[in-house]
């Protein structure tokens, strides 16, 4: 029979929704940042085949506006939520062992790793086809930096929490 010290902590609905909210706002922020970086590349290195008409620039600016709006709302929400979670971990260290937290951390690591592998496959495929351009390379770099940063942060966090199980 387990003692109370060895029992796994139970997640309250607040814990579940706080952790879900943090991960969803992280994903929204990552997609928005990636979109913004892609559009900066599109402005700096326009695609000669798609033209440079106002309809093309309209689409770029529309995407940039939405990405900026998403970042301005989602990223601070993520930071505030993570700050609140961090405070709750200080008050109740057992909360770091919540199953919902572990599942979401490892889901995030999985998604980031899959994105990085897909990114490298795409890079190698374009290289083998002889179609590497600065525009493509910068977009690959943007995806790798965003997903790699997330992967590194959550891997470091998981190791720090002693979650090698």
C-alpha distance (Angstrom), angle and dihedral (degrees) to the residues before:
residue distance angle dihedral
X1 . . .
X2 3.79 . .
X3 3.74 121.9 .
X4 3.77 121.1 -135.1
X5 3.80 90.1 -103.6
X6 3.80 92.5 59.6
X7 3.80 96.9 40.8
X8 3.78 117.3 110.0
X9 3.79 112.3 -114.1
X10 3.78 116.2 -109.6
X11 3.78 119.5 -125.6
X12 3.77 117.1 -124.5
X13 3.81 119.7 -145.6
X14 3.81 86.8 -104.2
X15 3.82 90.4 56.4
X16 3.81 92.2 48.9
X17 3.78 95.2 48.6
X18 3.81 94.1 42.0
X19 3.81 91.7 53.0
X20 3.81 92.1 43.8
X21 3.81 90.6 48.9
X22 3.80 91.1 50.9
X23 3.80 93.1 51.1
X24 3.80 94.8 44.2
X25 3.81 91.8 50.1
X26 3.82 89.0 47.6
X27 3.81 90.9 53.0
X28 3.82 91.5 46.2
X29 3.79 90.2 50.1
X30 3.81 92.9 47.9
X31 3.81 92.8 50.5
X32 3.81 91.3 45.8
X33 3.80 92.2 49.4
X34 3.80 90.9 47.5
X35 3.80 91.0 49.1
X36 3.79 91.3 49.1
X37 3.81 92.3 49.4
X38 3.82 90.8 47.9
X39 3.80 91.0 52.0
X40 3.81 91.8 49.2
X41 3.81 87.4 54.0
X42 3.82 89.8 47.6
X43 3.81 90.4 53.4
X44 3.80 94.4 45.3
X45 3.82 94.9 43.3
X46 3.81 109.5 26.7
X47 3.79 118.2 -161.4
X48 3.79 107.1 -109.3
X49 3.82 91.6 -151.0
X50 3.80 96.8 54.5
X51 3.77 95.0 50.9
X52 3.76 129.4 -134.3
X53 3.78 100.5 -100.3
X54 3.76 124.1 142.2
X55 3.82 91.0 -101.1
X56 3.83 89.6 60.3
X57 3.80 92.7 48.3
X58 3.81 90.0 44.6
X59 3.80 89.5 58.6
X60 3.80 92.4 47.3
X61 3.81 92.7 49.3
X62 3.81 92.4 44.4
X63 3.80 90.1 53.0
X64 3.80 90.7 46.9
X65 3.81 92.9 50.3
X66 3.79 91.8 50.9
X67 3.82 92.1 45.8
X68 3.80 92.0 49.6
X69 3.80 91.8 47.2
X70 3.81 89.9 49.2
X71 3.80 92.3 49.1
X72 3.81 93.5 46.6
X73 3.81 90.6 54.3
X74 3.82 106.0 28.8
X75 3.80 102.3 41.1
X76 3.82 96.8 52.6
X77 3.81 87.9 45.1
X78 3.81 88.4 53.4
X79 3.81 92.3 48.0
X80 3.81 93.1 48.1
X81 3.79 91.8 47.2
X82 3.80 92.1 48.5
X83 3.81 89.4 48.4
X84 3.81 90.3 52.8
X85 3.81 90.5 47.2
X86 3.80 90.5 49.1
X87 3.79 90.6 53.0
X88 3.79 91.0 49.1
X89 3.83 89.7 51.6
X90 3.81 89.4 53.7
X91 3.83 91.4 50.1
X92 3.81 94.0 41.2
X93 3.82 111.3 20.1
X94 3.82 91.4 -176.7
X95 3.81 88.2 71.1
X96 3.81 88.6 75.6
X97 3.81 85.9 69.3
X98 3.82 95.0 55.7
X99 3.79 111.2 133.0
X100 3.83 92.7 -134.4
X101 3.80 89.5 56.3
X102 3.80 93.1 48.7
X103 3.81 92.7 46.5
X104 3.81 92.5 50.0
X105 3.81 93.4 45.0
X106 3.80 91.6 51.4
X107 3.81 92.5 42.6
X108 3.81 88.2 53.6
X109 3.81 91.4 48.0
X110 3.81 89.5 49.5
X111 3.82 94.2 49.1
X112 3.82 92.6 45.9
X113 3.81 91.2 48.8
X114 3.82 92.4 48.5
X115 3.81 90.8 49.2
X116 3.82 91.4 49.9
X117 3.82 92.3 48.1
X118 3.82 90.8 47.9
X119 3.79 89.2 47.9
X120 3.80 92.1 52.8
X121 3.81 91.6 45.8
X122 3.80 89.4 52.5
X123 3.81 90.8 48.6
X124 3.80 92.8 49.7
X125 3.81 91.9 45.5
X126 3.81 91.9 52.8
X127 3.81 90.4 46.0
X128 3.81 91.9 51.7
X129 3.80 89.9 49.5
X130 3.80 89.5 51.5
X131 3.79 91.5 -123.6
X132 3.79 102.6 119.0
X133 3.78 113.3 141.4
X134 3.78 132.0 176.3
X135 3.81 88.0 -113.8
X136 3.82 92.4 54.8
X137 3.81 93.0 42.7
X138 3.79 92.4 53.0
X139 3.80 91.7 49.8
X140 3.82 90.3 49.8
X141 3.80 89.0 49.4
X142 3.82 91.3 49.8
X143 3.81 92.7 52.5
X144 3.79 92.0 45.2
X145 3.82 93.4 48.8
X146 3.81 94.1 49.2
X147 3.81 96.0 44.3
X148 3.81 92.9 38.0
X149 3.80 92.0 52.4
X150 3.79 91.4 51.2
X151 3.81 91.4 46.1
X152 3.80 92.4 49.3
X153 3.82 93.8 47.2
X154 3.80 95.1 49.6
X155 3.81 94.3 41.1
X156 3.80 89.9 52.3
X157 3.80 90.1 46.3
X158 3.82 92.1 49.8
X159 3.80 91.8 49.2
X160 3.80 91.9 47.1
X161 3.79 90.1 51.9
X162 3.80 89.6 51.4
X163 3.79 93.9 -118.2
X164 3.77 99.9 153.2
X165 3.80 92.4 130.0
